[in-house]
């Protein structure tokens, strides 16, 4: 092709900011490089870039195509990025993909006038085809050709509306190759708990109907696997090229197919890479068994996050997670009893019909389990989820009036039926203080902070944030401070 393509992780602000390699955009980098594109990846948050800096970056090198990964919290920032792209490169093709345009493709295209195309779900299949057409026709691609590209959302000039093509979920994930790690220099990224963070994806898809999650809409309801051989090949490359000592499996459902997970662990042992690893995104407790846990530990697994969400039996049914509180307790203690794998618990508070008593059930469950850490997130009504759709139907949210900047897990985006926003913030603070204020946890935090200075600074930052929290972030965002750019 020869097109010059810029893939952008947009500017972000906020207390709960995490800077990490993005696998979705790296996979796109691989498929585009295979088609002959000259690909550049820009992580604006990692580079601590302002919009002035972004404008200067565009002035330094011309691009034919500029694409953005967009979560809901990024909506206004991406919109301002696009304005700058159109000023600097009027003929460039502009794209946006990721969870936000996947869930709201019509809204995104209608509210971002400088965006040419949006993407619904996975783009590895259709994006190279779109760029082939771009190379031939520029931005004026015939509509009959646009209608053949899977997942593409586009403005029809003849019909006067946004058209959204059906997405495509490839059964053979190996065809997309290994992520283009060289594009981002992963060894320059900060770690979270450990000093290095190399995310690895082994599966895509999720068959569960949880009301708070949009994974099935992003990667399909059917669980699809990369071959174990290709994953081991990627790990061998990372160890050879970047001298990695550990990696993180970031699948939504790594342990759901325990036969696949077992084969992976056995092959990892046989490969002799001597890598430590963890599962930080969260696995289902009801997918874990002693035999699987023991082979995971033997292959180097040191910790895993488990998605618990709530300690209320009623709320577990309402959110359709399809697991009971009794199973959660039984499996958590089973992990502690048959392995040395550390357990991190993920919890959510502020479900639409949750009561204050049920929030305390969640806090009490968290403190009763053998967890080394716990995260308590305020529920976000993520577009594409049942919770979001219900909030729209009930008038709790109006699509054109949503404050997308507040779509973070430490702010109240939508009111609960039984708990005020102010009280929910207090309960959020109390959950952390109850969990980490216990003598055992304080002693563990002291030991961790002595061995890793980043842990100490993370604790200090979180304590400061919790002490001055309000229901929303009142700071003026950068896209408004730099509105004239």
C-alpha positions in Angstrom: 0.0 0.0 0.0 2.6 2.5 1.1 0.1 4.6 3.0 1.5 6.5 6.1 -0.7 5.5 9.0 -0.7 7.1 12.5 -2.5 5.1 15.2 -3.2 7.2 18.3 -3.9 6.5 21.9 -5.5 9.9 22.9 -4.6 12.3 25.6 -6.1 11.3 29.0 -6.5 12.9 32.3 -7.7 11.7 35.7 -6.6 10.2 39.0 -7.2 6.6 38.0 -4.9 6.9 35.0 -3.0 3.8 33.9 -0.4 3.9 31.2 0.0 0.6 29.4 0.6 -1.0 26.0 -2.7 -1.4 24.1 -2.9 -4.8 22.4 -5.8 -3.9 20.1 -3.9 -1.1 18.4 -0.8 -3.3 18.2 -2.7 -6.0 16.4 -3.9 -3.4 13.9 -0.2 -2.3 13.5 0.7 -5.9 12.6 -2.0 -6.4 9.9 -1.3 -3.0 8.4 2.4 -3.6 8.2 1.7 -6.9 6.5 -0.2 -4.9 3.8 2.8 -2.6 3.3 1.7 0.4 5.4 4.2 2.7 7.1 2.7 2.6 10.6 3.5 5.0 13.5 2.0 4.6 16.9 1.6 7.6 19.3 0.7 7.1 22.9 -0.2 10.6 24.0 -0.6 9.8 27.7 2.6 8.0 28.0 4.4 10.9 26.2 2.6 13.4 28.5 1.5 15.2 25.4 -0.7 18.3 25.3 -2.8 19.3 22.3 -0.1 21.8 21.4 2.4 18.9 21.4 0.0 16.8 19.3 -0.3 19.6 16.8 3.5 20.0 16.6 3.9 16.2 16.2 1.5 16.3 13.1 3.5 19.2 11.7 6.7 17.1 11.8 5.5 14.3 9.6 2.6 13.9 7.1 0.1 11.1 7.4 -2.5 9.7 5.0 -4.5 8.1 7.7 -5.0 8.9 11.4 -6.9 6.5 13.6 -7.8 6.7 17.3 -8.6 4.2 19.9 -11.6 5.5 21.9 -13.2 4.5 25.2 -16.2 6.5 26.4 -14.1 8.6 28.7 -12.0 9.6 25.6 -15.0 11.0 23.6 -14.3 14.7 24.0 -10.5 14.3 23.8 -10.7 12.3 20.6 -13.1 14.9 19.2 -10.6 17.7 19.8 -7.7 15.6 18.4 -9.8 15.2 15.2 -10.3 18.9 14.9 -6.5 19.4 15.0 -6.0 16.6 12.4 -8.4 18.2 10.0 -6.7 21.6 10.5 -3.2 20.2 9.8 -4.1 17.5 7.3 -7.3 18.3 5.5 -7.0 15.3 3.1 -6.1 12.7 5.7 -8.6 9.8 6.4 -9.7 9.8 10.0 -10.9 6.7 11.9 -12.0 5.8 15.4 -12.4 2.4 16.9 -12.6 0.7 20.3 -15.3 0.2 22.9 -17.1 3.6 22.5 -17.6 3.7 18.7 -18.3 0.0 18.8 -21.3 0.6 21.1 -22.4 3.9 19.7 -21.3 4.2 16.1 -24.1 6.4 14.9 -23.7 8.8 17.8 -20.0 9.0 17.5 -20.1 9.8 13.8 -22.9 12.4 14.3 -21.1 14.1 17.2 -17.6 14.1 15.6 -17.9 16.1 12.4 -14.2 15.6 11.5 -14.4 11.8 11.7 -14.7 10.0 8.4 -15.3 6.4 9.7 -15.9 4.6 12.9 -15.5 0.9 13.7 -17.8 -1.6 15.4 -15.9 -4.4 17.2 -12.8 -5.9 15.6 -11.1 -4.1 12.8 -8.2 -6.4 11.7 -10.3 -7.9 8.9 -11.8 -4.8 7.4 -9.4 -2.0 8.0 -6.8 -3.2 5.5 -9.6 -3.4 2.9 -10.7 0.2 3.7 -7.2 1.5 3.3 -6.9 -0.3 -0.1 -9.9 1.6 -1.2 -8.6 4.8 0.3 -5.4 4.5 -1.7 -7.5 4.2 -4.9 -10.3 6.7 -4.2 -9.1 8.9 -1.4 -11.9 10.0 1.0 -14.6 9.6 -1.8 -15.0 5.9 -1.7 -18.0 4.5 -3.6 -20.8 3.5 -1.2 -21.3 0.0 -2.7 -17.6 -0.7 -1.8 -18.0 0.7 1.7 -21.0 -1.6 2.4 -18.8 -4.7 1.9 -16.3 -3.8 4.7 -17.2 -5.7 8.0 -17.7 -3.6 11.0 -17.4 -0.2 9.2 -19.7 2.6 10.3 -20.0 5.3 7.6 -22.2 8.2 6.5 -24.3 7.4 3.4 -24.6 10.5 1.2 -27.5 8.8 -0.8 -29.5 7.7 2.2 -28.6 10.6 4.5 -27.9 8.5 7.5 -25.1 6.5 9.2 -24.8 2.9 8.0 -23.2 0.3 10.3 -22.0 -2.9 8.7 -22.2 -6.2 10.6 -18.9 -7.0 12.4 -16.8 -10.0 11.7 -15.2 -12.3 14.3 -12.5 -14.5 12.8 -12.3 -18.0 14.0 -8.6 -18.3 13.3 -6.8 -15.7 15.5 -3.4 -16.8 14.4 -3.9 -15.2 11.0 -3.4 -11.8 12.6 0.1 -12.7 13.7 2.0 -11.4 16.7 1.3 -7.8 17.9 3.7 -5.2 16.5 5.6 -4.7 19.8 8.4 -2.7 18.2 6.0 0.2 17.5 5.7 1.1 21.1 9.1 0.2 22.8 7.3 -1.7 25.5 10.3 -1.7 27.8 9.8 2.1 28.2 6.3 1.6 29.8 6.0 1.8 33.6 4.8 -1.3 35.5 1.8 -1.4 37.8 2.5 -3.6 40.8 5.7 -5.1 39.2 8.4 -3.2 37.4 7.4 -4.5 33.9 4.1 -5.1 32.2 3.7 -7.1 29.0 0.1 -7.9 28.3 -0.6 -11.1 26.3 -3.9 -12.2 24.7 -4.6 -15.9 24.2 -8.4 -15.8 23.7 -11.1 -13.5 22.6 -14.9 -13.5 23.2 -17.1 -14.1 26.2 -20.4 -16.1 26.4 -21.7 -14.5 29.6 -24.5 -11.9 29.7 -23.3 -9.7 32.6 -25.3 -6.5 32.7 -22.2 -4.3 33.4 -19.9 -5.6 30.7 -19.7 -5.1 26.9 -17.1 -7.7 26.0 -19.5 -9.9 24.0 -20.3 -6.9 21.7 -16.6 -6.1 21.3 -15.2 -9.6 20.6 -18.2 -11.8 20.2 -20.0 -14.3 22.4 -18.0 -17.3 21.2 -14.7 -18.1 22.8 -11.9 -18.1 20.3 -8.3 -19.2 20.9 -4.9 -18.4 19.5 -2.8 -21.5 19.1 -0.7 -22.3 22.1 2.3 -22.5 19.7 1.8 -18.9 18.5 1.5 -17.6 22.1 4.7 -19.3 23.1 6.4 -17.9 20.0 5.4 -14.4 21.1 6.7 -14.9 24.6 10.0 -16.3 23.2 10.3 -13.2 21.0 9.6 -10.9 23.9 12.2 -12.6 26.1 14.8 -12.6 23.3 14.1 -9.0 22.2 13.2 -7.2 25.5 14.6 -9.6 28.1 11.3 -9.9 29.9 11.0 -11.7 33.2 7.2 -11.7 33.5 4.1 -11.2 31.5 0.3 -10.8 32.1 -2.5 -12.7 30.4 -5.2 -10.1 29.9 -8.0 -12.4 28.5 -11.5 -12.0 29.7 -11.9 -15.8 29.9 -8.4 -17.4 30.0 -9.5 -20.2 32.3 -13.0 -20.8 30.9 -11.6 -23.6 28.6 -9.5 -25.4 31.2 -8.1 -27.9 28.7 -6.7 -25.0 26.6 -5.3 -23.3 29.8 -3.7 -26.5 30.9 -2.1 -27.1 27.5 -0.7 -23.6 27.6 0.8 -24.1 31.0 2.4 -27.4 30.0 3.8 -25.9 26.8 5.2 -22.9 28.8 7.0 -25.3 31.1 8.4 -27.3 28.2 9.6 -24.1 26.5 12.0 -23.4 29.4 11.4 -19.6 29.2 11.4 -19.4 33.1 8.9 -16.5 33.1 6.6 -15.4 35.9 3.1 -14.4 35.0 -0.3 -13.3 36.3 -3.9 -12.7 35.3 -4.6 -9.1 36.2 -7.9 -8.6 34.3 -9.9 -11.1 36.2 -10.9 -14.7 35.8 -14.1 -16.4 36.8 -13.8 -18.2 40.2 -16.2 -20.9 39.0 -13.8 -21.9 36.2 -11.0 -22.8 38.6 -10.1 -26.3 39.9 -7.2 -27.6 42.0 -5.5 -29.4 39.0 -5.6 -26.3 36.9 -4.3 -24.0 39.7 -1.4 -26.3 40.4 -0.2 -26.5 36.8 -0.6 -22.7 36.5 1.5 -22.2 39.6 4.1 -24.7 38.3 4.4 -22.8 35.0 5.1 -19.5 36.9 1.7 -18.0 37.7 2.1 -15.9 40.9 -1.2 -14.0 41.1 -4.6 -13.7 39.6 -7.5 -11.2 39.8 -10.9 -12.7 40.2 -14.1 -10.9 39.3 -16.4 -11.1 42.3 -18.3 -7.8 41.8 -20.8 -8.1 44.7 -21.4 -9.9 48.0 -25.2 -9.6 47.7 -27.0 -12.8 46.5 -29.8 -10.6 45.1 -27.4 -8.4 43.1 -25.5 -11.4 41.7 -28.8 -12.5 40.2 -29.6 -9.0 38.9 -26.3 -8.5 37.2 -26.6 -12.0 35.6 -23.0 -13.0 36.4 -24.3 -16.6 36.8 -22.3 -17.3 40.0 -23.4 -17.5 43.6 -21.8 -16.0 46.7 -21.4 -19.5 48.1 -19.4 -20.5 45.1 -17.2 -17.4 45.4 -16.3 -18.2 49.0 -15.7 -21.9 48.3 -13.4 -21.3 45.3 -11.5 -18.4 46.9 -10.5 -20.6 49.8 -9.8 -23.5 47.5 -7.2 -21.3 45.6 -5.6 -20.4 48.9 -5.7 -24.0 50.1 -4.1 -25.7 47.1 -1.7 -23.2 45.7 0.5 -20.2 46.6 -1.1 -18.0 43.9 -2.1 -14.7 45.3 -5.7 -13.5 44.8 -6.8 -10.0 44.0 -10.5 -9.3 44.3 -12.4 -7.0 42.0 -15.6 -5.5 43.4 -18.2 -3.0 42.2 -20.6 -0.8 44.1 -23.4 1.5 42.9 -25.5 -0.9 40.8 -28.8 0.8 39.8 -31.0 -1.0 42.4 -28.3 -1.7 45.0 -29.0 -0.7 48.6 -26.5 0.6 51.2 -26.9 -2.7 53.1 -25.9 -4.6 50.0 -22.8 -2.4 49.6 -21.8 -3.4 53.1 -22.4 -7.1 52.2 -19.8 -6.6 49.4 -17.3 -4.9 51.8 -17.9 -7.7 54.4 -17.3 -10.4 51.8 -14.1 -8.7 50.6 -12.7 -8.6 54.2 -13.6 -12.3 54.8 -11.8 -13.7 51.8 -8.1 -14.6 51.5 -7.2 -11.7 49.2 -3.9 -9.8 49.0 -5.5 -6.8 47.4 -9.0 -5.5 46.5 -10.2 -3.0 44.0 -13.6 -1.3 44.6 -15.0 0.4 41.4 -18.0 2.5 41.2 -20.3 1.1 38.5 -19.9 2.8 35.1 -23.0 2.6 32.7 -20.8 1.5 29.8 -22.4 2.0 26.4 -23.3 -1.4 24.9 -24.3 -2.8 28.3 -27.7 -3.7 29.7 -27.1 -1.1 32.5 -26.5 1.6 30.0 -29.6 0.7 27.9 -31.8 0.6 31.1 -30.5 4.1 32.2 -31.5 5.5 28.8 -34.9 3.9 28.9 -35.6 5.2 32.4 -34.3 8.7 31.6 -31.4 8.6 34.1 -29.2 9.3 31.1 -29.8 11.4 28.0 -27.4 10.4 25.3 -26.7 14.0 24.1 -26.2 15.2 27.7 -23.8 12.6 29.1 -20.6 13.9 30.7 -18.2 11.4 29.0 -15.3 12.8 31.1 -17.0 11.3 34.2 -17.1 7.7 32.8 -14.4 6.5 35.1 -14.6 4.0 37.9 -14.0 6.5 40.7 -16.8 8.9 39.8 -20.6 8.7 39.9 -22.0 8.8 36.3 -25.6 7.9 36.9 -27.8 8.1 40.1 -28.7 4.9 42.0 -32.2 4.2 43.1 -31.4 4.0 46.8 -28.0 5.7 47.4 -27.2 9.4 46.7 -24.0 10.2 44.7 -22.5 11.8 47.7 -23.1 8.8 49.9 -21.8 6.4 47.2 -18.5 8.3 47.2 -18.4 8.0 51.0 -19.1 4.2 50.8 -16.4 3.9 48.1 -13.9 5.5 50.5 -15.1 3.4 53.4 -14.7 0.1 51.4 -11.0 0.9 50.8 -10.4 1.9 54.4 -12.2 -1.1 55.8 -10.2 -3.5 53.6 -6.7 -2.0 53.8 -7.1 -0.6 57.3 -6.9 -4.1 58.9 -3.6 -4.8 60.7 -2.7 -7.7 58.4 -3.2 -5.6 55.3 -1.3 -2.6 56.8 1.7 -4.9 57.6 1.5 -6.3 54.0 1.4 -2.8 52.5 4.4 -1.8 54.6 6.4 -4.8 53.3 5.4 -4.2 49.7 6.3 -0.5 49.9 9.7 -1.2 51.3 10.5 -3.6 48.4 8.9 -1.4 45.7 8.9 2.4 45.9 6.2 2.6 43.3 3.8 0.8 45.6 4.5 3.4 48.3 3.8 6.3 46.0 0.7 4.6 44.7 -0.6 4.3 48.2 0.1 8.0 49.0 -1.6 9.1 45.7 -4.7 7.0 46.5 -4.9 8.2 50.1 -4.8 11.8 48.8 -7.4 11.1 46.2 -9.8 9.4 48.6 -9.5 12.2 51.1 -10.6 14.9 48.6 -13.1 13.0 46.5 -16.3 14.5 45.1 -19.0 12.9 42.9 -17.3 14.3 39.8 -14.0 15.7 38.8 -14.3 19.5 38.9 -11.1 20.4 37.0 -11.4 22.0 33.6 -10.3 19.4 31.1 -7.4 19.9 28.7 -9.6 20.0 25.6 -11.3 23.1 27.0 -8.1 24.7 28.3 -6.6 24.2 24.8 -9.9 24.8 23.0 -8.3 27.4 20.7 -5.8 24.9 19.3 
